[in-house]
Amino acid sequence: MTSRVPSWLQGELRRRLASAIGAWPGNRLWLVTFPAAPGDPEALWDALPDEPAVLWEPPESATWAGIGAARVFRGQGPDRFAAVQRDVARELDAAEPRELVGGAGAEPAVFGGAAFTPGGASGGPWGGFGDACFLLPRWTYRLGGGEAILTLALAPGAPPAHRLMEEADLLARALEPAAPAAESPDLEGSLGEEDVAAWYTQVAAARDAIAASRLHKVVLARRLTVGMSAPPVPAALLRRLRSGDDGLFRFGFRLARGAFVGASPELLVERRGETVRSEALAASVPRPLDAGAGSEQELAASLLGDPKQRWEHALVVDAVRRRLAPLCRCIELPDAPQVRALRHLLHLSTPIRGRLVAPVPLLELASRLHPTPAVGGEPTDAALAFLAKHEPTARGWFAGPVGRVLAGGDGELAVALRSALLHEREAHVYAGAGIVAGSDASLELEETRAKARTCLAALGVRA
């Protein structure tokens, strides 16, 4: 097999990798990092198609792809974030980094996400995802700035040395820069009949609750099911979700029998030392695909000047600021929102930044912020109770936090929007819309269709 391995993993580097695996004592976590070839990150998913896999690509940053599971961290119920944070901190803090070639090693990190609400991903096509699940991949590939590294996590229960070397060879061939770039196979899906009547019934119930002052806002989600002629390949869909849109978080998680993939525009929370960032992204209008510059400017001005849209957005800004305030010595945000243009929609956006008084870890910040009124409603408890009663299907991980957690409590989490769950020969595409006083059910329906277009187009569906 060695003769078929690309040159970058032959010779001295391969011998060092084999030596490091042989020297591992087997009773603690080692992270062995070595240089790799810049290639297609999704190729790791293709190289070992039966293994758990992750992909994480924040805006204007490196891309991480992982395959295999050296460690799996799960949390259940209301304390799921704290349970995962505790176990991750204990494991990553004890990890021993080892670089086979001089240079910066990889930051120890886990990748995963959580359900919108506890119990929301416990069965059906979501079986195996659970309330919260983060993986330390056995192999993590980082590509950024034209350079790449590969990290092997050696943990108790790892495959034997010969199998690890075989996997290294498979990944090396998949990442070989001389190989032709992987192409996404043609996808052809058929969108099932939408239950429009059910949507109008839900919106009417939401407006009644708002009129009765039980709610200020509630965000309703729809699931559109796409039937596929063959089981969709998650890596192919992830390649299709590469976009020219600015500020998207591309993500993918292959667990159990399904894969959850998407390209979200919304940051939930990022922590870097004492700096914490979030974003209020709420209030939106569909963007006409054939709009000229003038009409686009008029639409943006209309969005900014609409009292209903501004009030809906202000609910999210106030909630994020209120939840961060006890943890921060200062919070900075602009006086007014800006319009953020994506391929299918215009959003109102307000970036929020704070300075932490104490080093609160990322997942604790997430537990305080999630769900914001942008994806749940206001007041939170009343909105969640309404959704539990009126939404016909569980959201699973849709609108939950997904991302990367680093050693020391840093990292970043996005809100899992513009996403699809792939299961057998179906793809379940999710989209939501915020309902407030004065919401028009037909306009909100069109908004959900616009939000679903990102994934529907990647699945080969015209919408």
N, C-alpha and C positions, 0 to 999 in steps of 0.2 A: 504493500500500500504506500510505503514511503516514497517510492519513485513517482507516484502520481500526485504527490502533495506539491502545491505551489512552492516556488523557491523561497518565499519569505518565511515559511515554516519548516524549512529543511536545515540541515547542517547544525551549527552550534546552538541556534535558538531552540530547535526541536530537542536536542540533547539536554539543554537546560530545563525545558519543560518536563521531560521525562524524569530528570533527576529530582526536580522539585516535588513531583507527584510521589516519587519513591521515598523521599525524605519526610513526607507528611506523617506526623505521629498518629493520626486517625482519631484523636480525642478532642480536637478543638478546631476552630474555624480559621482557615488560611485563605487569603485572597492573593492569588498569583497572577500578576499583570505583565503582559508583554506586548510589544508593538504588533499591529496587524495591518493588513492591506485596506486602504479606503475602498469600500464596495457598497453594495446594496444592503442596508440594514435588515430589510425584510427577508433576505436570503437565509438568515438564521432560522426563520420560521419554516422555510421550505426544506432546509437541510434535515431537520428533525421534526417531521410533521406530527408525530404522535406525542410530543412533549408539551408541557405547559410553556407558554410563551408570553412575552410582554413587549410593547413598543411604547416609547415616550419621547415626544418631540415638542418641547416648549417653543414659543416664538423666538426667532433670532437666537437660537441656541444650538447646542449639539443635539444629536439624535442618539438615543439609547435603545438597543434591542437586546432582549434576553431570552434564553432558551433553557429548559430544564428547571428544576426547583431544588436548590440546595437547602433552603429553609422555606417553610410556609407559616405565616403568622395570621391567625384568625381571631376575630373578636365577635361576640354575640351580644345582642340586646342593647339597652341604653348605654352601657359602659364599653361598647365595642372599640371606640377610638382610644380610650385610656388603656385597654388591654393590649391592643396592638402596639401602641407607643411604648409601653413598658417592656414588652418582649423584644421589640426591635432594638431599643436602646441597650438592653442587656446583651444581646447577641452581637450587635455591631461594635459596641464599645470594647468587646473582648476579641474582636477579629485581629489577626496578625497579617498586615500587608507585606507582600514580598514581590519586588520587581525583578524580573529576569534580566532586564537591560536598564541601565541608569536612566533616570528621568522621573517625571511625576507619575505616581501611581493613580489608580482610580479611587474616587471617594466611595467608601462603602455606602450602598444605597439599596433600598427595596422599592418595589413598584407594585401598585395595586389600586384598590378602590373600595368603596362601600356602597351599600344599598341606600336608596333615598330614605327609607325608614326601616327600622329593624323588622325582620320577618318578610320583607318585600322581595327577597330573592332566594326563597327557600325551596321552591318547587317548580314544576313545569320546565320550560326551556331555560329558566334561570338556575336550575338545580346544579349545585356545585360552586356557585358564586358566593352565596351566603351574605351575612350582614356586613362583614368586612374581611377582606383577604388581601394580603401583601406578600409578594414573593421576593426572596433573594435568589435570582437566577443562578443556575450552575455555571452558565457562560453568559457574560455581559459584554456586549460590543458597544463601544462609544465612538461615534464619528463626528468630528467637528474641526473646522478650519483646514480641511483637506488631510487631516491626520486621524489615525484610528488606533485604538488599543482594544485588547481582548483580556478579560479577567475571568479566571477560573476560581470559583468558590469551592474549596474543599471542606466539607463538613461531615461529621459522623453520619454513616449511612450512604456515603458517596459510592458510585459504581467502582469496580476494580480498575487498577491502573491501565490495563490493556484496553478496557472499554473507553476510558477517558481519552486515551491517545487516539483511538478510532474516531471519537467524536471530534477531537481537535482537527484531525485530517479532513473529516467531512465539512466542518465549518471553514477550514482553510480553502478547500476547493470551491465552496459556495461563494466565498468572498474574493476569489481570485480576480484581480482587475483585468486580466487578459481575457477572461470569459465574457461572452456576450451578455449585455445587460438583460436581466430577467424582464420579460414582458408580461403584463397582466392578461390572462386569458379573457376571451370575449365573455361577457356576462349578459344574460338575458333573463330578466325577471318579469313576472306578471303581477300587477297590483290587484289585490282583492277588492271587492266592493266595500267602499267606505260606509260606516254606520253613521251617516250624517244626522239621522233622526235622534240618535242617542246623544250626539254632541249638542244639539239644540235643547234637549231636555236637561242636560247637565248645566248649560249656560243659564237656562231659566231658573234652575234651582239655586245657582250661585247668585244670580241677581236678586232673588227673593231673600236670601240670607243677608246680602249686603243692604237691601232696603230695610230689613228688620234690625239693622245695626249689629248683627252677630259677626259680620266680617267687614273689613275695609277692602280686601283684595283676596282672591284665591287664584292659583295658577292650575289650570286644567291641562292634563296630558292626553294625547291620543296615540294609539298604536296602529300603524299601518303594516299589514302583513304582505310580504312579497313572496310569491311562490317561484322557485328557481327550477330550471330544467335539470340541473345537477347541483350537488352540494356546493355552495359557494366556498371559495378558497380565501381564508381570512387575509393572507399576505397579499393576494391580488387586490382585494378591496382596499387595503391600506395604501397600496401604491396608487390606486385611483383617487384616494382622498388627499394626496399631495395637492396643494392648492397654491395659487398666486395670491390668495387673500392674506392680508397682514394680520398678525396677532392671533393665529389659531394654535391650539394645543392638539396635536395629532396623537392619538392613543390607541392601543390595542391590548386586549387581555384574552388569552386562550386558556380556559380552565374547563376541566371535566369534558363535557360533550359539546360545549359551545364556545363562541368567541364574541366579545363585545368590542366594537371598534367605532371610532368617530373622529371628528375634527371640531373641537369646541372653541368658541370665541371668548369664553368667560373664565377669568381667573377667580377662584374662590379665595385663596390665600397663599402668600409666599413669605417665608421667613429666611432672612440672611443675618445671622447674629442678632443684634437688637432692632433691626429694621424689619417691619412687617408691611406687606402690601396687599391690597384687595382691590376689587373693582365692582362698582354698581353698574350692571348692564341690564337695563329694563326699559320698556316702552320702545316699540319698534313698528315699522310699516314695511310691507313688501316693496321691493325695489323693481320697478318695471325693467325688463331685460332690454327693451328697445328705447329706453329713455335717453333723451339728449342731455347735454350739459345744463341747459337752461331749466328743463323740467326737473332734473335731479336736484338742482339748487333750490327750486321751489318746494320740492318734496321735503328736503332737509329743513328749510325754513318753516314749513308747516309743522313738521314734527317738533321743532324747538318751540314753536309758538302755541302749541296745543295745550290748553290747561289740563285736560284729562291725562295726556301723556306725561306732562311735567309732574303732576301729582303722583302718578303711578311710579315714576322714577324716584321721586323724593322719598317715597316710602322705603325704598331699598337703601338709599344713601343714609337716611336717618337710622335704619336698623343696623347697618354695618358699623356706623360711627358709634352708636350707643353700645354695641356689644364689645367693641375694641376699647372704648374709653377707659374702663377700669384697669386695663392692662398696660396702657400707654401713658408716657409723660407728655406726649403731644401727638396730635393728629392733623395732617395736612390734606386739603382737598380744594379744588377750584370752587369759585363762587357759583358757577353754572355748569351744566353738563355740556359735552360736546357731541357732535354727531359722528358716529362711526359707521362707515360704509363697508358692507360685505357684499359678496356676490349677489345674494338674493334678498338682502334686507338692509334697512338703515336702523341703527340702534341709537338710543341715548346712553352715553357712557360717562361715568365719573370715576377717575382713579383716586384711590384713598391710600395714604401712607402714614404709618405711625412709628414711634420709637418706644420699644418695650421697656417697661420699668425693670422687669426680671425676664430671664430667658425661658419664656413659655414655649414648649415644644410645638411643632407644627400641628400634630394631630389634636392637641388640646385646643389650639386656635380654631381648627376645623370644627370641633365639637361645639364651640361657642357660636360660630358663624352659620353653620349649616342647620336647617335650610334657610337661606335668606328669602325675603319676600319676592325675589326675582323668580324663584322656582317653587315656593310653597305658598306663601300668602301672609296676611297680616290681619289680626294677631296670629302668631304661629300656631299655637295649640288649637285654636278654633279652625284654622285652615286645614291642619292635618286631620282633624276629626271629620271635617266635611269631605275631604278627599277619600278617607277610609270608607266612608259611606257611599259616595257617589261615583268614584272612578271604577269602571267595570273590570279592569285588569291591573295587576300589580306592576309598578314601574321597574322593579328590579334595581339595577344600578343607574338607570336613566335619571339624570338630574342630581345624582350623588357625587361625592368628591372622588376624583381619580388623580393619580400622579406619582410623585417620587418623594421618599422620605430618606434623609441622609443621617449619618451618625451625628450625634450632638443636637438633633432636633430641628435642623434646617430642612429646606426642601420647598416644593411647590405643588399645589393641588388645583386642578381646574374643576369646573362643574361639567359633568358628563352630558353635554348637549350635542345636537347634530350627530346622532349616534344610531347604531343598529346592532341588534343581537342576532348572530348567525347560529342557527340550530337546524341540523339535518338539511332538508331542502327548503328551508324557509329563512327569510330575513325579516325581523321585526324592527321597523323603523319608528322612532319615537319623536314627538314634537309637542310643544305646549304653548299656551297663550294665557296671559294674565287677564282676569276678569275683574273689573271695577264697576262702580256705578256709571251707567251710560254706555257700557260695552255693547257692541252690536255683534250678535252671534255669527252672522255671515262674514263680517270682516275678520273676526277672530279665527274663524275656520280657514279663511284664505291665508292668514298669518301662519297657521300650523302647516298648511301645504307648502308655503314658501320655505319654512324652516326644514321641512322634510326633503326638499329638493336636493340638498347636498348629497345625502346618502342614496336617494332614489336614483339620481343620475349615475352615481358610482356603481349601482346595481344594474344599470342598463334599462332603467324604467323612465319613460317620458312622463313628466308631471308638471 
